Amino acid sequence: MRYFSEDAAHLPDINDTEILNVFKDLMAASWDELPYSVVQDAKKALSKNIDDKAGQEALRNVFRAAEAVEEFGGILITMKMELDDSIGVSGENVKPLSSEFAAALKTVFQRYATYLDAFGPNETYLRKKVENELGSKMIYLKMRCSGLGSEWGKITVLGTSGLSGSYVEQRA
C-alpha cells in the first residue's frame, strides 16, 4: 500500500521534548515579528548540553531562518511603505519607478531566490515556511509594480483551503 503523502517532506526527528516543543513553537509562530518568549525558549534550548545534537541542529537552522526572515520581511515592508508613499495607497499618483527603487527590487528578488535555493532536499518544510512568510510580501510588491520580469511569476505562497487541508498554490 502506498500512502498519498508518502513522498511529502517530513519534519526532522527530534528526541528531546523541550527542543521539539520550541521547534514546533517556532514553526507555528509568525516570523513577521518573533514572539519574545519563543526567542528566549529557543536560546535556552540551544544553550543546553544534551545528547540530541541532530535535534538541536534542526532547531538552530529554524531559528536562524526565522531571524533572517524577520529581518528580510522588515526590508520588504519598508519598501512597500515607500512605494505606497510614492504612488499613493490606491495608485492615484502613478509614475515610473526611480532607478534606485528598481535596482532595489531586482536585488530583493535575487536575494529571495538565492535564499530559497540554499535549502537542501531534507529542508523542504523550512523552505515552505519561508515561502509562506515572505511570498505574500513579495507578491504585494509585484502587484504594485509593472515591468518587473517573468521571474517574479515564480514567487508562490502556499496555503491550505477548506477542512481537507489540501495545498493551494497562489502565484503572483
C-alpha positions, 0 to 999 in steps of 0.5 A: 500500500502506498500512502498519498503523502508518502513522498511529502517532506517530513519534519526532522526527528527530534528526541528531546521534548523541550527542543521539539516543543520550541521547534514546533513553537517556532514553526507555528509562530509568525516570523513577521515579528518573533514572539519574545518568549519563543526567542528566549525558549529557543536560546535556552534550548540551544544553550543546553548540553544534551545528547540530541545534537541532530535535534538541536541542529534542526532547531538552530537552522529554524531559528536562524531562518526565522531571524533572517526572515524577520529581518528580510520581511522588515526590508520588504515592508519598508519598501512597500511603505515607500512605494505606497508613499510614492504612488499613493495607497490606491495608485492615484499618483502613478509614475515610473519607478526611480532607478534606485527603487528598481535596482532595489527590487531586482536585488530583493528578488535575487536575494529571495531566490538565492535564499530559497535555493540554499535549502537542501532536499531534507529542508523542504518544510523550512523552505515552505515556511519561508515561502509562506512568510515572505511570498505574500510580501513579495507578491504585494510588491509585484502587484504594485509594480509593472515591468518587473520580469517573468521571474517574479511569476515564480514567487508562490505562497502556499496555503491550505483551503477548506477542512481537507487541508489540501495545498493551494498554490497562489502565484503572483 
